[in-house]
Amino acid sequence: MKIINPWLNWWWAWAFPAALVVVNLGWLFGGRAAVVGRGSRLARQVSQVEADVATLERRDHDFADAEQRLATLRESLTTLRRDSLGSMHDGLVPFITDVVVRAQEAGLRPERVGYGVKKDDKTGLAYFTASYEVKGSYEQIRACVRSLESSPRFVVLENLALRSQDPSASLDVGVKLAIGTYFADLDETLIRQIGAVEVSHGE
């Protein structure tokens, strides 16, 4: 006579709890895998955010440095405008006088002096030129140029052109000089008074 296993006789008592255990184990392992996966994603997100923060901090530092350099440049520009360039109202006549006097001290006599002015719209500076012709020896011309270059004011020797002369008539040479300088502003009233020709920007 075959003996029936008692577990089989009582299968209805243990089958449901066993199934419940299996389901719970599946849920546990599945949930753990989900948690681990989500943790990995969160870790990657944290790393990315930290990298972004570090990048922003570097950019903020670079921006602060750039801002400081800009402030220094602006201060330097203000000082340059005030101390080295000055206003046209205060500096134009002394500049013209200085140019003529330095030529005369070199033994030259400026003739047919002409004036021109051009405003730079970007910087607001005004570029003023004085053009004139002189005639003298080579050494006198050199002395005049050296004197102009030693002027305490910022001076640009824009042009130095020899004029045609008859070598048999004289040892002197004729030269056309164009001397320029910058001013912090443009005094249109003064420009009209001296008869300067205003050149449009870009010419």
C-alpha positions in Angstrom: 0.0 0.0 0.0 1.5 3.3 -1.1 2.0 5.8 1.6 1.0 9.3 0.5 3.4 12.1 1.5 1.7 14.2 4.2 2.9 17.4 2.4 0.8 16.4 -0.6 -2.2 15.8 1.7 -1.8 19.3 3.1 -0.8 21.1 -0.1 -3.7 23.5 0.3 -2.2 24.7 3.6 1.3 25.4 2.4 0.8 26.3 -1.3 -0.5 29.8 -0.7 2.2 30.9 1.7 4.9 29.4 -0.6 3.5 31.3 -3.5 3.4 34.4 -1.4 7.1 34.0 -0.5 8.1 33.5 -4.1 6.2 36.6 -5.1 7.8 38.6 -2.3 11.2 37.4 -3.2 10.6 38.4 -6.8 9.4 41.8 -5.7 12.3 42.2 -3.4 15.0 41.4 -6.0 13.2 43.4 -8.7 12.8 46.4 -6.4 16.4 46.2 -5.3 17.5 46.2 -9.0 15.3 49.2 -9.6 16.7 51.0 -6.6 20.3 50.3 -7.6 19.6 51.5 -11.2 18.0 54.7 -9.9 20.9 55.2 -7.5 23.3 54.9 -10.4 21.4 57.5 -12.4 21.2 59.8 -9.4 25.0 59.4 -8.9 25.6 60.3 -12.6 23.3 63.3 -12.2 25.1 64.5 -9.1 28.4 64.2 -10.9 27.1 66.1 -13.9 25.7 68.9 -11.6 29.0 69.1 -9.7 30.8 69.5 -13.1 28.4 72.1 -14.2 28.8 74.0 -10.9 32.6 73.9 -11.3 32.3 75.2 -14.8 30.1 78.0 -13.7 32.5 78.9 -10.9 35.4 79.1 -13.3 33.4 81.2 -15.7 32.3 83.5 -12.8 36.0 83.8 -11.8 37.0 84.6 -15.4 34.1 87.1 -15.7 35.2 88.8 -12.4 38.8 89.1 -13.8 37.5 90.5 -17.1 35.3 93.0 -15.3 38.3 94.1 -13.2 40.5 94.5 -16.3 37.7 96.5 -18.0 37.5 98.8 -15.0 41.3 99.3 -15.1 41.2 100.0 -18.8 38.4 102.5 -18.4 40.3 104.3 -15.6 43.4 104.4 -17.8 41.4 105.8 -20.7 39.9 108.5 -18.4 43.4 109.4 -17.2 44.8 109.4 -20.7 42.0 111.7 -21.9 42.4 114.1 -19.1 46.2 114.2 -18.7 47.7 113.4 -22.1 45.0 114.5 -24.6 42.9 117.2 -22.9 40.1 119.2 -24.4 40.4 121.0 -27.7 39.2 124.2 -26.2 42.2 124.3 -23.9 44.9 122.6 -26.0 44.4 123.6 -29.7 46.0 127.0 -29.7 49.0 125.9 -27.6 49.5 123.0 -30.0 49.5 125.2 -33.1 51.8 127.7 -31.4 54.2 124.9 -30.3 54.3 123.5 -33.8 55.1 126.8 -35.4 57.6 127.9 -32.7 59.6 124.6 -33.0 59.8 125.1 -36.8 61.1 128.7 -36.3 63.6 127.6 -33.7 65.1 125.2 -36.3 65.5 128.2 -38.6 62.4 127.4 -40.8 59.5 129.7 -41.6 56.2 127.9 -42.0 54.1 129.1 -44.9 50.5 128.4 -46.0 49.4 126.7 -42.8 46.2 124.6 -43.2 44.2 122.8 -40.6 42.0 119.7 -40.7 40.0 117.7 -38.1 38.4 114.3 -38.0 36.2 112.9 -35.3 36.3 109.2 -34.4 32.7 108.2 -33.6 33.8 105.1 -31.7 36.1 106.7 -29.2 34.8 110.3 -29.3 38.4 111.6 -29.9 39.1 114.4 -32.4 42.2 114.1 -34.6 43.6 117.5 -35.6 46.2 118.1 -38.2 48.3 121.2 -39.1 49.9 121.1 -42.5 52.4 123.7 -43.8 55.4 124.1 -46.1 58.9 125.1 -45.1 62.1 125.6 -47.0 65.6 125.2 -45.6 68.7 123.1 -45.4 68.7 119.4 -44.8 70.0 119.9 -41.2 67.3 122.4 -40.5 64.6 120.0 -41.6 66.1 117.3 -39.4 66.3 119.6 -36.4 62.7 120.6 -36.9 61.5 116.9 -37.0 63.6 116.0 -33.9 62.1 119.0 -32.1 58.6 118.0 -33.0 59.2 114.4 -31.9 60.4 115.6 -28.5 57.2 117.6 -27.8 55.6 116.8 -24.5 52.3 116.5 -26.3 51.4 113.3 -28.2 52.3 114.3 -31.8 52.0 112.3 -35.0 54.3 113.2 -37.9 51.7 112.3 -40.4 53.4 113.3 -43.6 56.8 114.6 -44.7 56.9 115.2 -48.5 59.8 116.8 -50.4 58.8 119.6 -52.8 60.5 119.9 -56.2 63.3 122.4 -56.2 65.8 123.6 -58.8 69.1 122.2 -57.4 71.1 124.8 -59.4 69.3 127.7 -57.7 69.7 126.8 -54.1 71.0 124.1 -51.7 67.7 124.4 -49.7 65.0 121.9 -49.9 61.3 122.4 -49.7 59.2 120.1 -47.4 55.5 119.8 -46.7 54.8 118.7 -43.1 51.6 117.4 -41.7 51.6 117.2 -37.9 48.7 115.6 -36.0 47.5 115.2 -32.5 44.4 113.9 -30.6 42.0 115.8 -28.3 39.4 114.3 -26.0 36.6 116.2 -27.7 35.7 118.3 -30.7 35.2 122.1 -30.3 33.2 122.9 -33.4 33.1 126.7 -32.6 36.9 126.8 -32.3 37.3 124.8 -35.5 35.1 127.3 -37.4 37.1 130.2 -36.0 40.4 128.9 -37.3 39.0 127.7 -40.6 39.8 124.1 -40.2 38.4 121.6 -42.7 36.4 118.9 -41.1 37.0 115.5 -42.6 34.2 112.9 -42.3 35.1 109.7 -40.5 36.7 107.1 -42.7 38.2 109.5 -45.2 
